[in-house]
Amino acid sequence: MPSRRFLVHDQELETGFAAIRQELDVPVTFDDEVIEQAERAAARGPQLPPGAGGMKIRDATDIPFVAIDPPGSRDLDQIFSAETRSGGGWRVFYGIADVASFVHPGGAIDDESMERGVTLYSPDMRASLHPEAINENAASLLAGQQRQGLLWTIDLDSDGRITATHFERATVKSRQSMTYREAQTDIDNGTGAPALQLLKEIGLARQEQERQRGAVSLQLPAQEIKKSDTGYRLVYDEEIPVEGWNAQISLLTGIAAARIMVEGGIGLLRTLPTPDEHTIDGLRRTARGLGLDWPADMSYADRVRTLTSADPVEAAMLSRSARGLRGAGYDSFKNGEIPEHPEHSAIASIYAHVTAPLRRACDRFSNEVLLALVHDREVPDWAAERLPELPAIMGRSNQHDRSLERTITDYVEAVCLRDRVGETFDAVVTGNGRDTSNIMLAEPAVIAPIRGKHHELGSVIPVTLTGVDIERRKVTFEPSEKSR
């Protein structure tokens, strides 16, 4: 079906997005006091936070950093560079926004960021964690701008294993800001900065390390609302290779950070329980039911890594396999009292969130803990005292983020399909519940329930759209006569 049929004009959808934000209490503005504090901090420039006085700031403006982000991004948390090492392997440089030098503890900006927890994204706007003066200007690692940042230097051997790490405050400067598509084109054509070519080498090496660790790489079909000059489209997100390579640098940094925290006996870990035997047994039964081979000696991680959403049967298995990734959270600790289960099972390692302080409140505190540990200083009281609060703050804010994303997607599905009632679509059956099955349409990118639980997993069945309720953001499908 031609995709133009699912374009929706801006004004109508954006009115709907605004109503959803109001319904879900998404903050779209800041109080005057928060804005005024942010503008004063931006005008004043970075100041070391309490407990960091006397810390040396390295001049690292000679490192040729690049930033790779979605189109139009201005809240740039990370910049990347790398070089080969004379004895083999690579040296990774990863610059992180130094938010703590603008958001000091106990102020209005600090309080507001703890209330928000994360930046919340809608297709037409974002509700930022901090005011624009900080998030998109003074602290953002914008191309061509000299910034005080946080600098990771991570040495890897020729297989991509970590051999040494260092973390410090530094003055940095990004040479170029690119979209993922631009970066991929330059890498493919060999026309990009040397760091881009090394990103591919390092990313591939780290992906192999990920495979060897037994990490889970689950490429679920993800719905995405894309804006163009003619309106919005609902599509499935298609990851290009550079996104995976870039993500490996963030994962690498989070693993290095977690190791430092655990060794130092204080920090905040991102955790995910290991799937229990009952869950894995259920997934193996699903695979057998779908006719998919799963050798007894092949792990859950190895099996799902081979699945692709392009195949209807494997798409169904992917959907079911997500059951093995439930229960992600945060765990704080002090005084060497390491959590009983510190690992993130999907990463197959201990792991910490530290690379997105402009968009995630917890990263600001974790980075100050790390700086103190690396430089053999006392962890600042303001950072250590807030650690126990952060798991609840981040859990609540991440749930808010998921609710916003799900509600907006449901709304766009309804608007896109309102003129299609009575039409029949081919759908893949991706799951069965007590009274319903879950289906996935190819175009538009709709994931929805359908009545009846006896539809064969992985089968492609004709379904008829029987109802659309835009106010309730609900679409209703029924098996078509041909599939009964």
DABELBEL-V960100 format. One record per residue. N is the residue number from 1. RES is the residue in one small letter. OMEGA is omega as a letter, one per 40 degrees, with the letter a starting at -180 (999 if undefined). D_LAST is the distance of its C-alpha to the last C-alpha in Angstrom with 2 decimals. Layout:
BEGIN
n->N res->RES omega->OMEGA d_last->D_LAST
n->N res->RES omega->OMEGA d_last->D_LAST
END
This chain:
BEGIN
n->1 res->m omega->a d_last->23.81
n->2 res->p omega->a d_last->27.48
n->3 res->s omega->a d_last->28.48
n->4 res->r omega->a d_last->30.88
n->5 res->r omega->a d_last->28.08
n->6 res->f omega->i d_last->27.93
n->7 res->l omega->i d_last->31.68
n->8 res->v omega->a d_last->32.94
n->9 res->h omega->a d_last->36.62
n->10 res->d omega->a d_last->38.87
n->11 res->q omega->a d_last->40.25
n->12 res->e omega->a d_last->37.12
n->13 res->l omega->a d_last->35.64
n->14 res->e omega->i d_last->39.03
n->15 res->t omega->i d_last->39.51
n->16 res->g omega->i d_last->36.27
n->17 res->f omega->a d_last->37.41
n->18 res->a omega->i d_last->40.71
n->19 res->a omega->i d_last->39.09
n->20 res->i omega->i d_last->37.07
n->21 res->r omega->i d_last->40.28
n->22 res->q omega->a d_last->42.05
n->23 res->e omega->a d_last->39.36
n->24 res->l omega->i d_last->39.43
n->25 res->d omega->i d_last->43.23
n->26 res->v omega->a d_last->43.40
n->27 res->p omega->a d_last->47.10
n->28 res->v omega->i d_last->47.67
n->29 res->t omega->i d_last->51.48
n->30 res->f omega->i d_last->54.31
n->31 res->d omega->a d_last->57.16
n->32 res->d omega->a d_last->60.40
n->33 res->e omega->i d_last->62.07
n->34 res->v omega->i d_last->59.43
n->35 res->i omega->a d_last->59.67
n->36 res->e omega->i d_last->63.46
n->37 res->q omega->a d_last->63.62
n->38 res->a omega->a d_last->61.31
n->39 res->e omega->i d_last->63.39
n->40 res->r omega->i d_last->66.59
n->41 res->a omega->i d_last->65.24
n->42 res->a omega->a d_last->64.13
n->43 res->a omega->a d_last->67.50
n->44 res->r omega->a d_last->69.37
n->45 res->g omega->a d_last->67.46
n->46 res->p omega->i d_last->66.32
n->47 res->q omega->a d_last->68.32
n->48 res->l omega->a d_last->68.03
n->49 res->p omega->i d_last->66.39
n->50 res->p omega->i d_last->68.39
n->51 res->g omega->a d_last->69.18
n->52 res->a omega->a d_last->68.95
n->53 res->g omega->i d_last->72.46
n->54 res->g omega->a d_last->74.42
n->55 res->m omega->a d_last->71.37
n->56 res->k omega->i d_last->72.02
n->57 res->i omega->a d_last->69.79
n->58 res->r omega->i d_last->69.48
n->59 res->d omega->a d_last->69.76
n->60 res->a omega->a d_last->66.73
n->61 res->t omega->i d_last->66.66
n->62 res->d omega->a d_last->67.37
n->63 res->i omega->a d_last->63.91
n->64 res->p omega->a d_last->61.71
n->65 res->f omega->i d_last->58.62
n->66 res->v omega->i d_last->55.44
n->67 res->a omega->i d_last->52.59
n->68 res->i omega->a d_last->48.94
n->69 res->d omega->i d_last->46.68
n->70 res->p omega->a d_last->43.88
n->71 res->p omega->i d_last->45.11
n->72 res->g omega->a d_last->47.36
n->73 res->s omega->i d_last->48.06
n->74 res->r omega->i d_last->51.47
n->75 res->d omega->a d_last->51.12
n->76 res->l omega->a d_last->51.91
n->77 res->d omega->a d_last->52.19
n->78 res->q omega->i d_last->52.72
n->79 res->i omega->a d_last->54.62
n->80 res->f omega->i d_last->54.75
n->81 res->s omega->a d_last->57.29
n->82 res->a omega->i d_last->58.15
n->83 res->e omega->i d_last->60.72
n->84 res->t omega->i d_last->61.21
n->85 res->r omega->a d_last->63.61
n->86 res->s omega->a d_last->66.58
n->87 res->g omega->a d_last->65.79
n->88 res->g omega->a d_last->62.13
n->89 res->g omega->a d_last->59.13
n->90 res->w omega->i d_last->58.76
n->91 res->r omega->a d_last->60.01
n->92 res->v omega->i d_last->57.41
n->93 res->f omega->a d_last->58.61
n->94 res->y omega->i d_last->56.24
n->95 res->g omega->a d_last->57.51
n->96 res->i omega->i d_last->56.05
n->97 res->a omega->a d_last->56.84
n->98 res->d omega->a d_last->59.66
n->99 res->v omega->a d_last->58.32
n->100 res->a omega->i d_last->60.66
n->101 res->s omega->i d_last->63.60
n->102 res->f omega->a d_last->62.39
n->103 res->v omega->a d_last->60.70
n->104 res->h omega->a d_last->63.32
n->105 res->p omega->i d_last->62.62
n->106 res->g omega->a d_last->63.08
n->107 res->g omega->a d_last->62.82
n->108 res->a omega->i d_last->60.47
n->109 res->i omega->i d_last->58.40
n->110 res->d omega->a d_last->58.03
n->111 res->d omega->a d_last->56.97
n->112 res->e omega->i d_last->54.42
n->113 res->s omega->i d_last->52.90
n->114 res->m omega->i d_last->52.54
n->115 res->e omega->a d_last->50.73
n->116 res->r omega->i d_last->48.32
n->117 res->g omega->a d_last->47.86
n->118 res->v omega->i d_last->45.98
n->119 res->t omega->i d_last->45.61
n->120 res->l omega->a d_last->42.44
n->121 res->y omega->i d_last->40.77
n->122 res->s omega->a d_last->38.96
n->123 res->p omega->a d_last->38.07
n->124 res->d omega->a d_last->41.08
n->125 res->m omega->i d_last->43.62
n->126 res->r omega->i d_last->44.51
n->127 res->a omega->a d_last->46.12
n->128 res->s omega->i d_last->48.66
n->129 res->l omega->i d_last->50.16
n->130 res->h omega->i d_last->53.64
n->131 res->p omega->a d_last->55.16
n->132 res->e omega->a d_last->55.17
n->133 res->a omega->i d_last->58.85
n->134 res->i omega->a d_last->57.98
n->135 res->n omega->a d_last->54.35
n->136 res->e omega->a d_last->54.58
n->137 res->n omega->a d_last->58.30
n->138 res->a omega->a d_last->60.91
n->139 res->a omega->a d_last->58.88
n->140 res->s omega->a d_last->56.29
n->141 res->l omega->a d_last->57.00
n->142 res->l omega->a d_last->57.04
n->143 res->a omega->i d_last->58.17
n->144 res->g omega->a d_last->61.90
n->145 res->q omega->i d_last->62.71
n->146 res->q omega->a d_last->64.84
n->147 res->r omega->i d_last->63.37
n->148 res->q omega->a d_last->64.27
n->149 res->g omega->i d_last->61.37
n->150 res->l omega->a d_last->60.51
n->151 res->l omega->i d_last->60.74
n->152 res->w omega->i d_last->59.11
n->153 res->t omega->a d_last->60.67
n->154 res->i omega->i d_last->58.69
n->155 res->d omega->i d_last->59.89
n->156 res->l omega->i d_last->57.51
n->157 res->d omega->a d_last->58.41
n->158 res->s omega->i d_last->57.16
n->159 res->d omega->i d_last->54.02
n->160 res->g omega->i d_last->53.22
n->161 res->r omega->i d_last->54.48
n->162 res->i omega->i d_last->56.43
n->163 res->t omega->i d_last->60.16
n->164 res->a omega->i d_last->61.70
n->165 res->t omega->i d_last->60.85
n->166 res->h omega->a d_last->62.84
n->167 res->f omega->a d_last->62.05
n->168 res->e omega->i d_last->64.41
n->169 res->r omega->a d_last->64.93
n->170 res->a omega->i d_last->65.67
n->171 res->t omega->a d_last->66.18
n->172 res->v omega->i d_last->63.49
n->173 res->k omega->i d_last->62.60
n->174 res->s omega->i d_last->59.38
n->175 res->r omega->a d_last->60.07
n->176 res->q omega->i d_last->56.71
n->177 res->s omega->a d_last->53.42
n->178 res->m omega->i d_last->50.37
n->179 res->t omega->i d_last->46.65
n->180 res->y omega->a d_last->44.44
n->181 res->r omega->i d_last->43.75
n->182 res->e omega->i d_last->47.50
n->183 res->a omega->a d_last->48.28
n->184 res->q omega->i d_last->45.75
n->185 res->t omega->a d_last->47.21
n->186 res->d omega->i d_last->50.73
n->187 res->i omega->a d_last->49.89
n->188 res->d omega->a d_last->48.17
n->189 res->n omega->a d_last->51.11
n->190 res->g omega->a d_last->53.76
n->191 res->t omega->a d_last->55.26
n->192 res->g omega->i d_last->54.85
n->193 res->a omega->i d_last->57.31
n->194 res->p omega->a d_last->58.14
n->195 res->a omega->i d_last->56.40
n->196 res->l omega->i d_last->53.06
n->197 res->q omega->i d_last->53.41
n->198 res->l omega->i d_last->54.32
n->199 res->l omega->i d_last->51.28
n->200 res->k omega->a d_last->49.13
n->201 res->e omega->a d_last->51.30
n->202 res->i omega->i d_last->51.36
n->203 res->g omega->i d_last->47.68
n->204 res->l omega->i d_last->46.76
n->205 res->a omega->a d_last->49.31
n->206 res->r omega->i d_last->48.01
n->207 res->q omega->i d_last->44.40
n->208 res->e omega->i d_last->45.69
n->209 res->q omega->i d_last->47.52
n->210 res->e omega->i d_last->44.32
n->211 res->r omega->a d_last->42.60
n->212 res->q omega->i d_last->45.59
n->213 res->r omega->a d_last->45.60
n->214 res->g omega->i d_last->42.02
n->215 res->a omega->a d_last->40.82
n->216 res->v omega->i d_last->37.14
n->217 res->s omega->a d_last->36.12
n->218 res->l omega->a d_last->32.58
n->219 res->q omega->a d_last->31.47
n->220 res->l omega->i d_last->28.56
n->221 res->p omega->a d_last->26.84
n->222 res->a omega->i d_last->28.89
n->223 res->q omega->a d_last->28.39
n->224 res->e omega->i d_last->31.54
n->225 res->i omega->a d_last->32.71
n->226 res->k omega->i d_last->35.12
n->227 res->k omega->i d_last->37.74
n->228 res->s omega->i d_last->39.17
n->229 res->d omega->a d_last->41.61
n->230 res->t omega->i d_last->38.88
n->231 res->g omega->a d_last->36.83
n->232 res->y omega->i d_last->34.41
n->233 res->r omega->i d_last->31.44
n->234 res->l omega->a d_last->28.80
n->235 res->v omega->i d_last->28.55
n->236 res->y omega->i d_last->28.23
n->237 res->d omega->i d_last->31.69
n->238 res->e omega->a d_last->32.88
n->239 res->e omega->i d_last->35.88
n->240 res->i omega->a d_last->38.66
n->241 res->p omega->a d_last->40.99
n->242 res->v omega->i d_last->43.91
n->243 res->e omega->i d_last->41.94
n->244 res->g omega->i d_last->41.53
n->245 res->w omega->i d_last->45.19
n->246 res->n omega->i d_last->46.36
n->247 res->a omega->i d_last->44.35
n->248 res->q omega->i d_last->46.12
n->249 res->i omega->i d_last->49.45
n->250 res->s omega->i d_last->48.38
n->251 res->l omega->i d_last->47.03
n->252 res->l omega->a d_last->50.27
n->253 res->t omega->i d_last->52.30
n->254 res->g omega->i d_last->50.36
n->255 res->i omega->i d_last->50.89
n->256 res->a omega->a d_last->54.60
n->257 res->a omega->a d_last->54.92
n->258 res->a omega->i d_last->53.37
n->259 res->r omega->i d_last->55.78
n->260 res->i omega->i d_last->58.72
n->261 res->m omega->a d_last->57.56
n->262 res->v omega->i d_last->57.09
n->263 res->e omega->a d_last->60.46
n->264 res->g omega->i d_last->62.07
n->265 res->g omega->i d_last->60.52
n->266 res->i omega->i d_last->59.17
n->267 res->g omega->a d_last->56.15
n->268 res->l omega->a d_last->52.51
n->269 res->l omega->i d_last->49.73
n->270 res->r omega->a d_last->46.08
n->271 res->t omega->i d_last->44.31
n->272 res->l omega->a d_last->40.93
n->273 res->p omega->i d_last->40.54
n->274 res->t omega->i d_last->39.70
n->275 res->p omega->a d_last->36.19
n->276 res->d omega->a d_last->36.64
n->277 res->e omega->i d_last->35.80
n->278 res->h omega->i d_last->32.89
n->279 res->t omega->a d_last->31.22
n->280 res->i omega->i d_last->31.94
n->281 res->d omega->i d_last->30.73
n->282 res->g omega->i d_last->27.40
n->283 res->l omega->i d_last->27.14
n->284 res->r omega->i d_last->28.11
n->285 res->r omega->i d_last->25.36
n->286 res->t omega->a d_last->22.84
n->287 res->a omega->i d_last->24.41
n->288 res->r omega->i d_last->24.18
n->289 res->g omega->i d_last->20.50
n->290 res->l omega->a d_last->20.04
n->291 res->g omega->i d_last->22.39
n->292 res->l omega->i d_last->25.15
n->293 res->d omega->i d_last->28.70
n->294 res->w omega->a d_last->30.82
n->295 res->p omega->a d_last->34.20
n->296 res->a omega->a d_last->35.83
n->297 res->d omega->i d_last->38.84
n->298 res->m omega->a d_last->36.96
n->299 res->s omega->i d_last->37.04
n->300 res->y omega->a d_last->34.34
n->301 res->a omega->a d_last->36.22
n->302 res->d omega->a d_last->36.48
n->303 res->r omega->a d_last->32.83
n->304 res->v omega->i d_last->31.42
n->305 res->r omega->a d_last->34.09
n->306 res->t omega->a d_last->32.50
n->307 res->l omega->i d_last->29.03
n->308 res->t omega->i d_last->28.06
n->309 res->s omega->i d_last->25.49
n->310 res->a omega->i d_last->25.36
n->311 res->d omega->a d_last->23.18
n->312 res->p omega->a d_last->19.58
n->313 res->v omega->a d_last->19.95
n->314 res->e omega->i d_last->23.45
n->315 res->a omega->i d_last->22.53
n->316 res->a omega->i d_last->20.31
n->317 res->m omega->i d_last->23.31
n->318 res->l omega->a d_last->25.66
n->319 res->s omega->i d_last->23.88
n->320 res->r omega->a d_last->24.11
n->321 res->s omega->i d_last->27.66
n->322 res->a omega->i d_last->28.93
n->323 res->r omega->i d_last->29.12
n->324 res->g omega->a d_last->32.26
n->325 res->l omega->a d_last->33.94
n->326 res->r omega->i d_last->34.07
n->327 res->g omega->i d_last->37.35
n->328 res->a omega->i d_last->39.42
n->329 res->g omega->i d_last->42.61
n->330 res->y omega->i d_last->46.36
n->331 res->d omega->i d_last->49.21
n->332 res->s omega->a d_last->52.83
n->333 res->f omega->i d_last->55.86
n->334 res->k omega->i d_last->59.67
n->335 res->n omega->i d_last->62.72
n->336 res->g omega->a d_last->61.11
n->337 res->e omega->a d_last->58.53
n->338 res->i omega->i d_last->55.64
n->339 res->p omega->a d_last->52.17
n->340 res->e omega->i d_last->51.06
n->341 res->h omega->a d_last->47.92
n->342 res->p omega->a d_last->48.97
n->343 res->e omega->i d_last->46.53
n->344 res->h omega->a d_last->43.55
n->345 res->s omega->a d_last->41.26
n->346 res->a omega->i d_last->39.26
n->347 res->i omega->a d_last->42.60
n->348 res->a omega->a d_last->44.06
n->349 res->s omega->i d_last->47.32
n->350 res->i omega->a d_last->49.09
n->351 res->y omega->i d_last->48.44
n->352 res->a omega->i d_last->49.67
n->353 res->h omega->a d_last->48.81
n->354 res->v omega->a d_last->51.91
n->355 res->t omega->a d_last->51.05
n->356 res->a omega->a d_last->49.79
n->357 res->p omega->i d_last->52.45
n->358 res->l omega->a d_last->51.92
n->359 res->r omega->a d_last->48.32
n->360 res->r omega->a d_last->48.39
n->361 res->a omega->a d_last->51.09
n->362 res->c omega->a d_last->51.44
n->363 res->d omega->a d_last->52.50
n->364 res->r omega->a d_last->55.79
n->365 res->f omega->i d_last->56.89
n->366 res->s omega->a d_last->55.78
n->367 res->n omega->i d_last->57.72
n->368 res->e omega->i d_last->60.91
n->369 res->v omega->a d_last->60.55
n->370 res->l omega->i d_last->60.22
n->371 res->l omega->i d_last->63.21
n->372 res->a omega->a d_last->65.33
n->373 res->l omega->a d_last->64.32
n->374 res->v omega->a d_last->64.87
n->375 res->h omega->i d_last->68.24
n->376 res->d omega->i d_last->69.40
n->377 res->r omega->i d_last->69.66
n->378 res->e omega->i d_last->68.80
n->379 res->v omega->a d_last->65.30
n->380 res->p omega->a d_last->65.86
n->381 res->d omega->a d_last->65.60
n->382 res->w omega->i d_last->63.34
n->383 res->a omega->a d_last->60.74
n->384 res->a omega->a d_last->61.09
n->385 res->e omega->a d_last->60.98
n->386 res->r omega->a d_last->57.66
n->387 res->l omega->a d_last->55.80
n->388 res->p omega->a d_last->54.70
n->389 res->e omega->a d_last->53.17
n->390 res->l omega->i d_last->51.11
n->391 res->p omega->i d_last->48.14
n->392 res->a omega->i d_last->47.34
n->393 res->i omega->a d_last->48.03
n->394 res->m omega->i d_last->45.82
n->395 res->g omega->i d_last->43.00
n->396 res->r omega->a d_last->43.02
n->397 res->s omega->i d_last->43.28
n->398 res->n omega->i d_last->40.52
n->399 res->q omega->i d_last->38.19
n->400 res->h omega->i d_last->39.30
n->401 res->d omega->a d_last->38.52
n->402 res->r omega->i d_last->34.98
n->403 res->s omega->i d_last->34.36
n->404 res->l omega->a d_last->35.69
n->405 res->e omega->a d_last->33.64
n->406 res->r omega->a d_last->30.35
n->407 res->t omega->i d_last->31.10
n->408 res->i omega->i d_last->32.17
n->409 res->t omega->i d_last->29.11
n->410 res->d omega->a d_last->26.81
n->411 res->y omega->a d_last->28.99
n->412 res->v omega->i d_last->28.91
n->413 res->e omega->a d_last->25.12
n->414 res->a omega->a d_last->25.07
n->415 res->v omega->a d_last->27.82
n->416 res->c omega->a d_last->26.38
n->417 res->l omega->a d_last->23.05
n->418 res->r omega->a d_last->24.48
n->419 res->d omega->a d_last->24.57
n->420 res->r omega->a d_last->21.06
n->421 res->v omega->a d_last->19.10
n->422 res->g omega->a d_last->16.46
n->423 res->e omega->a d_last->16.28
n->424 res->t omega->a d_last->13.53
n->425 res->f omega->i d_last->14.52
n->426 res->d omega->a d_last->13.87
n->427 res->a omega->i d_last->14.14
n->428 res->v omega->i d_last->15.26
n->429 res->v omega->a d_last->14.28
n->430 res->t omega->a d_last->17.87
n->431 res->g omega->i d_last->17.90
n->432 res->n omega->i d_last->16.59
n->433 res->g omega->a d_last->18.51
n->434 res->r omega->a d_last->18.88
n->435 res->d omega->a d_last->16.29
n->436 res->t omega->i d_last->14.95
n->437 res->s omega->i d_last->14.32
n->438 res->n omega->a d_last->16.49
n->439 res->i omega->i d_last->15.65
n->440 res->m omega->i d_last->18.19
n->441 res->l omega->i d_last->18.35
n->442 res->a omega->a d_last->20.93
n->443 res->e omega->e d_last->22.47
n->444 res->p omega->a d_last->23.42
n->445 res->a omega->a d_last->23.96
n->446 res->v omega->i d_last->21.64
n->447 res->i omega->a d_last->20.69
n->448 res->a omega->i d_last->18.69
n->449 res->p omega->i d_last->16.64
n->450 res->i omega->a d_last->13.05
n->451 res->r omega->i d_last->12.01
n->452 res->g omega->a d_last->10.81
n->453 res->k omega->a d_last->12.75
n->454 res->h omega->i d_last->10.78
n->455 res->h omega->a d_last->9.78
n->456 res->e omega->i d_last->12.19
n->457 res->l omega->i d_last->15.37
n->458 res->g omega->a d_last->16.47
n->459 res->s omega->i d_last->13.29
n->460 res->v omega->a d_last->12.82
n->461 res->i omega->i d_last->9.51
n->462 res->p omega->i d_last->9.44
n->463 res->v omega->i d_last->10.04
n->464 res->t omega->i d_last->11.77
n->465 res->l omega->a d_last->15.12
n->466 res->t omega->a d_last->15.47
n->467 res->g omega->i d_last->18.89
n->468 res->v omega->i d_last->22.05
n->469 res->d omega->a d_last->24.96
n->470 res->i omega->a d_last->27.87
n->471 res->e omega->i d_last->30.23
n->472 res->r omega->i d_last->28.07
n->473 res->r omega->a d_last->27.00
n->474 res->k omega->i d_last->23.34
n->475 res->v omega->a d_last->20.21
n->476 res->t omega->i d_last->16.85
n->477 res->f omega->i d_last->13.49
n->478 res->e omega->i d_last->10.04
n->479 res->p omega->i d_last->6.69
n->480 res->s omega->a d_last->6.76
n->481 res->e omega->a d_last->5.42
n->482 res->k omega->a d_last->5.76
n->483 res->s omega->a d_last->3.81
n->484 res->r omega->999 d_last->0.00
END
